[in-house]
Amino acid sequence: MAEFNFDNLDISRVNNETIAELGEVLWQYTSVHCQEDIDIAEKYRDSVDALVDSLNPKQKKWFEAYQEMVADELRLAEQRRFVCGYKIAMRMILEGMK
């Protein structure tokens, strides 16, 4: 079997719209939250609340915009990981069927 090269694996959402949307549908079934995840989310929420309370209205607006950009970037990264994993799994299945 030839060595796998990630550089040849196009994982952009534009070229993999259907796979990315499948990932969004399956996300609720694949994202398991253990107690560690819950604890981290609570600490994050407490920190963000304290920070936001200390900001003036203009700074709050900037921070909210920043949070939206970070959330968008995270969503795209998660989609790319799903597309990459999906494609690798399909290649492994096809290779195993030979």
MMTF fields as JSON, N, C-alpha, C and O atoms, coordinates in Angstrom:
{
  "mmtfVersion": "1.0.0",
  "mmtfProducer": "UNKNOWN",
  "numBonds": 391,
  "numAtoms": 392,
  "numGroups": 98,
  "numChains": 1,
  "numModels": 1,
  "chainsPerModel": [1],
  "groupsPerChain": [98],
  "chainIdList": ["A"],
  "bondAtomList": [4, 2, 8, 6, 12, 10, 16, 14, 20, 18, 24, 22, 28, 26, 32, 30, 36, 34, 40, 38, 44, 42, 48, 46, 52, 50, 56, 54, 60, 58, 64, 62, 68, 66, 72, 70, 76, 74, 80, 78, 84, 82, 88, 86, 92, 90, 96, 94, 100, 98, 104, 102, 108, 106, 112, 110, 116, 114, 120, 118, 124, 122, 128, 126, 132, 130, 136, 134, 140, 138, 144, 142, 148, 146, 152, 150, 156, 154, 160, 158, 164, 162, 168, 166, 172, 170, 176, 174, 180, 178, 184, 182, 188, 186, 192, 190, 196, 194, 200, 198, 204, 202, 208, 206, 212, 210, 216, 214, 220, 218, 224, 222, 228, 226, 232, 230, 236, 234, 240, 238, 244, 242, 248, 246, 252, 250, 256, 254, 260, 258, 264, 262, 268, 266, 272, 270, 276, 274, 280, 278, 284, 282, 288, 286, 292, 290, 296, 294, 300, 298, 304, 302, 308, 306, 312, 310, 316, 314, 320, 318, 324, 322, 328, 326, 332, 330, 336, 334, 340, 338, 344, 342, 348, 346, 352, 350, 356, 354, 360, 358, 364, 362, 368, 366, 372, 370, 376, 374, 380, 378, 384, 382, 388, 386],
  "bondOrderList": [1, 1, 1, 1, 1, 1, 1, 1, 1, 1, 1, 1, 1, 1, 1, 1, 1, 1, 1, 1, 1, 1, 1, 1, 1, 1, 1, 1, 1, 1, 1, 1, 1, 1, 1, 1, 1, 1, 1, 1, 1, 1, 1, 1, 1, 1, 1, 1, 1, 1, 1, 1, 1, 1, 1, 1, 1, 1, 1, 1, 1, 1, 1, 1, 1, 1, 1, 1, 1, 1, 1, 1, 1, 1, 1, 1, 1, 1, 1, 1, 1, 1, 1, 1, 1, 1, 1, 1, 1, 1, 1, 1, 1, 1, 1, 1, 1],
  "groupList": [{"groupName": "MET", "atomNameList": ["N", "CA", "C", "O"], "elementList": ["N", "C", "C", "O"], "formalChargeList": [0, 0, 0, 0], "bondAtomList": [1, 0, 2, 1, 3, 2], "bondOrderList": [1, 1, 2], "singleLetterCode": "M", "chemCompType": "L-PEPTIDE LINKING"}, {"groupName": "ALA", "atomNameList": ["N", "CA", "C", "O"], "elementList": ["N", "C", "C", "O"], "formalChargeList": [0, 0, 0, 0], "bondAtomList": [1, 0, 2, 1, 3, 2], "bondOrderList": [1, 1, 2], "singleLetterCode": "A", "chemCompType": "L-PEPTIDE LINKING"}, {"groupName": "GLU", "atomNameList": ["N", "CA", "C", "O"], "elementList": ["N", "C", "C", "O"], "formalChargeList": [0, 0, 0, 0], "bondAtomList": [1, 0, 2, 1, 3, 2], "bondOrderList": [1, 1, 2], "singleLetterCode": "E", "chemCompType": "L-PEPTIDE LINKING"}, {"groupName": "PHE", "atomNameList": ["N", "CA", "C", "O"], "elementList": ["N", "C", "C", "O"], "formalChargeList": [0, 0, 0, 0], "bondAtomList": [1, 0, 2, 1, 3, 2], "bondOrderList": [1, 1, 2], "singleLetterCode": "F", "chemCompType": "L-PEPTIDE LINKING"}, {"groupName": "ASN", "atomNameList": ["N", "CA", "C", "O"], "elementList": ["N", "C", "C", "O"], "formalChargeList": [0, 0, 0, 0], "bondAtomList": [1, 0, 2, 1, 3, 2], "bondOrderList": [1, 1, 2], "singleLetterCode": "N", "chemCompType": "L-PEPTIDE LINKING"}, {"groupName": "ASP", "atomNameList": ["N", "CA", "C", "O"], "elementList": ["N", "C", "C", "O"], "formalChargeList": [0, 0, 0, 0], "bondAtomList": [1, 0, 2, 1, 3, 2], "bondOrderList": [1, 1, 2], "singleLetterCode": "D", "chemCompType": "L-PEPTIDE LINKING"}, {"groupName": "LEU", "atomNameList": ["N", "CA", "C", "O"], "elementList": ["N", "C", "C", "O"], "formalChargeList": [0, 0, 0, 0], "bondAtomList": [1, 0, 2, 1, 3, 2], "bondOrderList": [1, 1, 2], "singleLetterCode": "L", "chemCompType": "L-PEPTIDE LINKING"}, {"groupName": "ILE", "atomNameList": ["N", "CA", "C", "O"], "elementList": ["N", "C", "C", "O"], "formalChargeList": [0, 0, 0, 0], "bondAtomList": [1, 0, 2, 1, 3, 2], "bondOrderList": [1, 1, 2], "singleLetterCode": "I", "chemCompType": "L-PEPTIDE LINKING"}, {"groupName": "SER", "atomNameList": ["N", "CA", "C", "O"], "elementList": ["N", "C", "C", "O"], "formalChargeList": [0, 0, 0, 0], "bondAtomList": [1, 0, 2, 1, 3, 2], "bondOrderList": [1, 1, 2], "singleLetterCode": "S", "chemCompType": "L-PEPTIDE LINKING"}, {"groupName": "ARG", "atomNameList": ["N", "CA", "C", "O"], "elementList": ["N", "C", "C", "O"], "formalChargeList": [0, 0, 0, 0], "bondAtomList": [1, 0, 2, 1, 3, 2], "bondOrderList": [1, 1, 2], "singleLetterCode": "R", "chemCompType": "L-PEPTIDE LINKING"}, {"groupName": "VAL", "atomNameList": ["N", "CA", "C", "O"], "elementList": ["N", "C", "C", "O"], "formalChargeList": [0, 0, 0, 0], "bondAtomList": [1, 0, 2, 1, 3, 2], "bondOrderList": [1, 1, 2], "singleLetterCode": "V", "chemCompType": "L-PEPTIDE LINKING"}, {"groupName": "THR", "atomNameList": ["N", "CA", "C", "O"], "elementList": ["N", "C", "C", "O"], "formalChargeList": [0, 0, 0, 0], "bondAtomList": [1, 0, 2, 1, 3, 2], "bondOrderList": [1, 1, 2], "singleLetterCode": "T", "chemCompType": "L-PEPTIDE LINKING"}, {"groupName": "GLY", "atomNameList": ["N", "CA", "C", "O"], "elementList": ["N", "C", "C", "O"], "formalChargeList": [0, 0, 0, 0], "bondAtomList": [1, 0, 2, 1, 3, 2], "bondOrderList": [1, 1, 2], "singleLetterCode": "G", "chemCompType": "PEPTIDE LINKING"}, {"groupName": "TRP", "atomNameList": ["N", "CA", "C", "O"], "elementList": ["N", "C", "C", "O"], "formalChargeList": [0, 0, 0, 0], "bondAtomList": [1, 0, 2, 1, 3, 2], "bondOrderList": [1, 1, 2], "singleLetterCode": "W", "chemCompType": "L-PEPTIDE LINKING"}, {"groupName": "GLN", "atomNameList": ["N", "CA", "C", "O"], "elementList": ["N", "C", "C", "O"], "formalChargeList": [0, 0, 0, 0], "bondAtomList": [1, 0, 2, 1, 3, 2], "bondOrderList": [1, 1, 2], "singleLetterCode": "Q", "chemCompType": "L-PEPTIDE LINKING"}, {"groupName": "TYR", "atomNameList": ["N", "CA", "C", "O"], "elementList": ["N", "C", "C", "O"], "formalChargeList": [0, 0, 0, 0], "bondAtomList": [1, 0, 2, 1, 3, 2], "bondOrderList": [1, 1, 2], "singleLetterCode": "Y", "chemCompType": "L-PEPTIDE LINKING"}, {"groupName": "HIS", "atomNameList": ["N", "CA", "C", "O"], "elementList": ["N", "C", "C", "O"], "formalChargeList": [0, 0, 0, 0], "bondAtomList": [1, 0, 2, 1, 3, 2], "bondOrderList": [1, 1, 2], "singleLetterCode": "H", "chemCompType": "L-PEPTIDE LINKING"}, {"groupName": "CYS", "atomNameList": ["N", "CA", "C", "O"], "elementList": ["N", "C", "C", "O"], "formalChargeList": [0, 0, 0, 0], "bondAtomList": [1, 0, 2, 1, 3, 2], "bondOrderList": [1, 1, 2], "singleLetterCode": "C", "chemCompType": "L-PEPTIDE LINKING"}, {"groupName": "LYS", "atomNameList": ["N", "CA", "C", "O"], "elementList": ["N", "C", "C", "O"], "formalChargeList": [0, 0, 0, 0], "bondAtomList": [1, 0, 2, 1, 3, 2], "bondOrderList": [1, 1, 2], "singleLetterCode": "K", "chemCompType": "L-PEPTIDE LINKING"}, {"groupName": "PRO", "atomNameList": ["N", "CA", "C", "O"], "elementList": ["N", "C", "C", "O"], "formalChargeList": [0, 0, 0, 0], "bondAtomList": [1, 0, 2, 1, 3, 2], "bondOrderList": [1, 1, 2], "singleLetterCode": "P", "chemCompType": "L-PEPTIDE LINKING"}],
  "groupTypeList": [0, 1, 2, 3, 4, 3, 5, 4, 6, 5, 7, 8, 9, 10, 4, 4, 2, 11, 7, 1, 2, 6, 12, 2, 10, 6, 13, 14, 15, 11, 8, 10, 16, 17, 14, 2, 5, 7, 5, 7, 1, 2, 18, 15, 9, 5, 8, 10, 5, 1, 6, 10, 5, 8, 6, 4, 19, 18, 14, 18, 18, 13, 3, 2, 1, 15, 14, 2, 0, 10, 1, 5, 2, 6, 9, 6, 1, 2, 14, 9, 9, 3, 10, 17, 12, 15, 18, 7, 1, 0, 9, 0, 7, 6, 2, 12, 0, 18],
  "groupIdList": [1, 2, 3, 4, 5, 6, 7, 8, 9, 10, 11, 12, 13, 14, 15, 16, 17, 18, 19, 20, 21, 22, 23, 24, 25, 26, 27, 28, 29, 30, 31, 32, 33, 34, 35, 36, 37, 38, 39, 40, 41, 42, 43, 44, 45, 46, 47, 48, 49, 50, 51, 52, 53, 54, 55, 56, 57, 58, 59, 60, 61, 62, 63, 64, 65, 66, 67, 68, 69, 70, 71, 72, 73, 74, 75, 76, 77, 78, 79, 80, 81, 82, 83, 84, 85, 86, 87, 88, 89, 90, 91, 92, 93, 94, 95, 96, 97, 98],
  "secStructList": [7, 7, 7, 7, 7, 4, 4, 4, 7, 7, 7, 7, 4, 4, 4, 4, 2, 2, 2, 2, 2, 2, 2, 2, 2, 2, 2, 2, 2, 2, 7, 7, 7, 7, 2, 2, 2, 2, 2, 2, 2, 2, 2, 2, 2, 2, 2, 2, 2, 2, 2, 2, 2, 6, 1, 7, 2, 2, 2, 2, 2, 2, 2, 2, 2, 2, 2, 2, 2, 2, 2, 2, 2, 2, 2, 2, 2, 2, 2, 2, 2, 2, 2, 2, 2, 2, 2, 2, 2, 2, 2, 2, 2, 2, 2, 2, 2, 7],
  "xCoordList": [0.84, 0.0, 0.881, 1.857, 0.549, 1.324, 1.161, 0.146, 2.177, 2.121, 1.064, 0.973, 0.259, -0.812, -0.23, 0.604, -0.663, -0.165, -1.319, -2.213, -1.301, -2.361, -2.421, -3.473, -1.328, -1.316, -2.265, -2.743, -2.536, -3.418, -4.885, -5.746, -5.174, -6.523, -7.2, -6.924, -8.076, -8.787, -9.914, -10.854, -9.824, -10.836, -11.598, -12.243, -11.536, -12.267, -13.765, -14.194, -14.553, -16.003, -16.557, -17.497, -15.994, -16.493, -16.517, -17.476, -15.488, -15.389, -16.022, -16.104, -16.471, -17.007, -18.295, -18.508, -19.138, -20.363, -21.229, -21.687, -21.46, -22.34, -21.755, -22.469, -20.466, -19.823, -19.843, -20.1, -19.577, -19.6, -20.996, -21.133, -22.025, -23.394, -23.76, -24.506, -23.257, -23.454, -22.832, -23.413, -21.654, -21.002, -21.842, -21.912, -22.489, -23.344, -24.541, -24.934, -25.121, -26.258, -25.834, -26.561, -24.665, -24.193, -23.534, -23.279, -23.258, -22.507, -23.107, -22.382, -24.432, -25.068, -24.895, -24.961, -24.678, -24.494, -23.033, -22.738, -22.123, -20.697, -19.978, -18.829, -20.635, -19.97, -20.388, -21.401, -19.602, -19.865, -19.172, -17.994, -19.919, -19.346, -19.172, -20.147, -17.925, -17.63, -17.581, -17.702, -17.409, -17.389, -16.266, -16.429, -15.136, -14.023, -14.435, -14.12, -15.133, -15.623, -16.58, -16.503, -17.47, -18.45, -17.759, -18.132, -16.752, -16.006, -15.284, -15.289, -14.668, -13.956, -14.946, -14.659, -16.102, -17.115, -17.603, -17.815, -17.781, -18.215, -17.158, -17.48, -15.891, -14.805, -14.721, -14.532, -14.86, -14.822, -15.953, -15.744, -17.158, -18.324, -18.156, -18.49, -17.641, -17.409, -16.389, -16.57, -15.322, -14.286, -14.816, -14.552, -15.56, -16.115, -17.098, -17.091, -17.939, -18.892, -18.176, -18.583, -17.107, -16.346, -15.693, -15.684, -15.151, -14.516, -15.533, -15.297, -16.649, -17.675, -18.204, -18.455, -18.372, -18.856, -17.886, -18.293, -16.618, -15.62, -15.434, -14.685, -16.112, -15.931, -16.969, -18.086, -16.565, -17.541, -18.336, -17.943, -19.441, -20.285, -19.541, -19.801, -18.636, -17.891, -16.986, -16.9, -16.317, -15.443, -16.264, -15.829, -17.449, -18.322, -18.682, -18.689, -18.98, -19.33, -18.159, -18.344, -16.952, -15.756, -15.547, -15.248, -15.707, -15.485, -16.517, -16.175, -17.769, -18.799, -18.48, -18.658, -18.012, -17.621, -16.456, -16.421, -15.504, -14.358, -14.824, -14.365, -15.728, -16.234, -16.942, -16.805, -17.696, -18.364, -17.351, -17.535, -16.281, -15.25, -14.559, -14.296, -14.266, -13.623, -14.56, -14.117, -15.846, -16.818, -16.924, -17.01, -16.916, -16.959, -15.722, -15.815, -14.575, -13.324, -13.317, -12.872, -13.808, -13.88, -14.828, -14.532, -15.971, -16.926, -16.298, -16.465, -15.578, -14.917, -13.838, -13.693, -13.081, -12.044, -12.668, -12.138, -13.795, -14.481, -14.994, -14.925, -15.513, -15.981, -14.821, -14.956, -13.684, -12.517, -12.05, -11.709, -12.035, -11.631, -12.589, -12.162, -13.887, -14.859, -14.655, -14.609, -14.534, -14.344, -13.075, -13.072, -12.013, -10.745, -10.913, -10.497, -11.514, -11.732, -12.622, -12.365, -13.67, -14.591, -13.867, -14.015, -13.086, -12.372, -11.329, -11.171, -10.629, -9.634, -10.32, -9.84, -11.439, -12.174, -12.65, -12.55, -13.167, -13.626, -12.476, -12.62, -11.332, -10.17, -9.707, -9.324, -9.75, -9.345, -10.323, -9.908, -11.609, -12.612, -12.394, -12.39, -12.213, -11.988, -10.713, -10.677, -9.672, -8.4, -8.588, -8.036, -9.364, -9.602, -10.45, -10.395, -11.229, -12.093, -11.34, -11.857, -10.121, -9.345, -8.885, -8.222],
  "yCoordList": [-1.178, 0.0, 1.236, 1.304, 2.202, 3.44, 4.266, 4.174, 5.072, 5.93, 7.005, 7.615, 7.232, 8.223, 9.619, 9.879, 10.527, 11.89, 12.849, 13.003, 13.499, 14.43, 15.65, 16.279, 15.99, 17.155, 16.982, 17.968, 15.749, 15.474, 15.358, 15.123, 15.517, 15.342, 16.701, 17.448, 17.018, 18.302, 18.198, 17.426, 18.974, 18.91, 20.221, 20.433, 21.097, 22.362, 22.104, 21.215, 22.89, 22.706, 22.922, 22.238, 23.853, 24.159, 22.909, 22.687, 22.102, 20.91, 19.68, 18.625, 19.812, 18.657, 19.021, 18.596, 19.798, 20.33, 19.229, 19.364, 18.154, 17.094, 16.394, 16.12, 16.109, 15.459, 16.381, 15.926, 17.668, 18.632, 18.717, 18.797, 18.701, 18.755, 17.466, 17.505, 16.332, 15.075, 15.17, 14.704, 15.773, 15.969, 16.818, 16.543, 17.865, 18.713, 17.924, 18.092, 17.072, 16.258, 15.265, 15.039, 14.682, 13.656, 14.232, 13.498, 15.536, 16.142, 15.833, 15.495, 15.945, 15.713, 14.273, 14.011, 13.341, 11.942, 11.585, 10.554, 12.438, 12.109, 12.956, 12.672, 13.986, 14.849, 14.437, 14.9, 13.576, 13.096, 14.037, 14.357, 14.474, 15.381, 14.654, 14.29, 14.451, 13.833, 14.921, 16.107, 14.527, 15.49, 16.509, 17.677, 16.078, 17.003, 18.116, 19.285, 17.753, 18.753, 19.734, 20.942, 19.213, 20.044, 20.998, 22.168, 20.509, 21.354, 22.486, 23.628, 22.168, 23.181, 24.225, 25.421, 23.786, 24.714, 25.654, 26.84, 25.136, 25.982, 27.014, 28.177, 26.592, 27.537, 28.607, 29.786, 28.202, 29.144, 30.154, 31.361, 29.639, 30.516, 31.51, 32.686, 31.04, 31.936, 33.018, 34.184, 32.629, 33.592, 34.622, 35.817, 34.152, 35.065, 36.032, 37.226, 35.52, 36.393, 37.475, 38.637, 37.102, 38.083, 39.114, 40.306, 38.653, 39.567, 40.536, 41.744, 40.017, 40.852, 41.89, 43.035, 41.497, 42.444, 43.602, 44.677, 43.395, 44.441, 45.37, 46.344, 45.068, 45.842, 46.946, 46.848, 47.997, 49.045, 48.585, 47.607, 49.258, 48.798, 48.608, 47.641, 49.503, 49.384, 48.147, 47.411, 47.921, 46.756, 45.465, 44.462, 45.495, 44.312, 43.966, 42.793, 44.971, 44.737, 44.107, 43.156, 44.637, 44.055, 42.612, 41.737, 42.377, 41.039, 40.051, 38.912, 40.476, 39.612, 39.28, 38.143, 40.269, 40.026, 39.041, 38.149, 39.218, 38.309, 36.888, 35.935, 36.744, 35.413, 34.76, 33.555, 35.542, 35.005, 34.513, 33.456, 35.286, 34.873, 33.589, 32.702, 33.491, 32.284, 31.085, 29.993, 31.281, 30.195, 29.752, 28.557, 30.709, 30.366, 29.577, 28.586, 30.022, 29.331, 27.911, 26.975, 27.754, 26.427, 25.519, 24.345, 26.071, 25.277, 24.779, 23.618, 25.667, 25.258, 24.21, 23.267, 24.371, 23.387, 22.028, 20.995, 22.03, 20.769, 20.119, 18.899, 20.936, 20.399, 19.791, 18.715, 20.481, 19.955, 18.632, 17.701, 18.548, 17.292, 16.169, 15.045, 16.468, 15.434, 14.979, 13.78, 15.931, 15.595, 14.761, 13.763, 15.167, 14.438, 13.012, 12.059, 12.862, 11.538, 10.672, 9.481, 11.276, 10.557, 10.041, 8.879, 10.915, 10.509, 9.431, 8.486, 9.581, 8.562, 7.226, 6.18, 7.259, 6.024, 5.359, 4.14, 6.15, 5.583, 4.987, 3.931, 5.661, 5.11, 3.798, 2.856, 3.76, 2.52, 1.389, 0.249, 1.698, 0.682, 0.176, -1.032, 1.095, 0.694, -0.13, -1.108, 0.276, -0.455, -1.87, -2.843, -1.957, -3.255, -4.187, -5.404, -3.631, -4.443, -5.008, -5.875, -4.517, -4.989, -6.398, -6.96],
  "zCoordList": [0.0, 0.0, 0.0, 0.747, -0.82, -0.905, 0.372, 1.062, 0.672, 1.852, 1.656, 0.591, 2.702, 2.628, 2.735, 3.602, 1.858, 1.844, 2.12, 1.288, 3.295, 3.662, 2.749, 2.633, 2.108, 1.219, 0.034, -0.526, -0.345, -1.475, -1.062, -1.91, 0.209, 0.719, 0.851, 1.79, -0.077, -0.049, 0.969, 0.78, 2.05, 3.093, 3.255, 4.282, 2.266, 2.362, 2.24, 1.505, 2.968, 2.933, 1.536, 1.132, 0.8, -0.538, -1.404, -2.142, -1.325, -2.164, -1.527, -2.156, -0.277, 0.44, 1.176, 2.311, 0.537, 1.155, 1.76, 2.894, 1.029, 1.503, 2.728, 3.693, 2.686, 3.83, 5.039, 6.154, 4.84, 5.946, 6.558, 7.779, 5.726, 6.246, 6.967, 7.945, 6.51, 7.225, 8.616, 9.595, 8.696, 9.99, 10.925, 12.123, 10.379, 11.212, 11.73, 12.885, 10.903, 11.316, 12.396, 13.364, 12.224, 13.17, 14.428, 15.382, 14.436, 15.531, 16.889, 17.825, 17.009, 18.302, 18.775, 19.976, 17.86, 18.231, 18.488, 19.093, 18.027, 18.149, 19.192, 19.532, 19.7, 20.672, 22.088, 22.611, 22.68, 24.026, 25.004, 24.85, 26.006, 26.986, 28.313, 28.97, 28.691, 29.963, 31.041, 30.733, 32.272, 33.365, 33.196, 33.551, 32.661, 32.434, 31.454, 31.677, 30.377, 29.425, 30.103, 29.876, 30.926, 31.62, 32.579, 32.669, 33.298, 34.241, 33.511, 33.97, 32.385, 31.602, 31.08, 31.121, 30.594, 30.079, 31.179, 30.928, 32.39, 33.509, 33.873, 34.114, 33.913, 34.204, 33.122, 33.422, 31.881, 30.764, 30.9, 30.781, 31.151, 31.267, 32.422, 32.282, 33.553, 34.699, 34.353, 34.704, 33.665, 33.289, 32.299, 32.432, 31.311, 30.313, 30.969, 30.669, 31.858, 32.548, 33.343, 33.317, 34.052, 34.833, 33.919, 34.225, 32.805, 31.86, 31.259, 31.23, 30.786, 30.159, 31.144, 30.767, 32.389, 33.408, 33.62, 34.061, 33.315, 33.537, 32.331, 32.407, 31.222, 29.995, 29.859, 30.367, 29.16, 28.841, 27.611, 26.975, 27.255, 26.138, 24.81, 24.094, 24.482, 23.224, 23.259, 22.276, 24.381, 24.52, 24.489, 23.922, 25.099, 25.062, 23.626, 23.254, 22.818, 21.421, 20.671, 19.912, 20.886, 20.252, 20.7, 19.888, 21.992, 22.526, 21.979, 21.664, 21.864, 21.295, 19.839, 19.403, 19.098, 17.701, 17.644, 16.796, 18.559, 18.627, 18.932, 18.302, 19.89, 20.242, 19.056, 18.841, 18.287, 17.106, 16.074, 15.47, 15.876, 14.918, 15.37, 14.557, 16.66, 17.191, 17.045, 16.687, 17.32, 17.172, 15.714, 15.433, 14.789, 13.358, 12.953, 12.229, 13.422, 13.096, 13.664, 12.999, 14.885, 15.502, 14.726, 14.506, 14.311, 13.548, 12.238, 11.864, 11.551, 10.306, 10.558, 9.78, 11.641, 11.976, 12.272, 11.864, 12.98, 13.278, 12.002, 11.853, 11.072, 9.799, 9.015, 8.432, 9.001, 8.272, 8.877, 8.147, 10.196, 10.842, 10.486, 10.221, 10.477, 10.13, 8.687, 8.412, 7.77, 6.353, 6.19, 5.469, 6.853, 6.765, 7.287, 6.629, 8.454, 9.029, 8.153, 7.978, 7.603, 6.738, 5.499, 5.119, 4.878, 3.664, 3.954, 3.182, 5.06, 5.412, 5.683, 5.245, 6.404, 6.69, 5.406, 5.266, 4.463, 3.194, 2.406, 1.789, 2.425, 1.716, 2.351, 1.658, 3.682, 4.38, 4.059, 3.847, 4.024, 3.697, 2.276, 2.038, 1.334, -0.052, -0.201, -0.947, 0.515, 0.465, 1.049, 0.537, 2.11, 2.737, 1.887, 2.059, 0.977, 0.119, -1.089, -1.794, -1.326, -2.493, -2.294, -3.166]
}
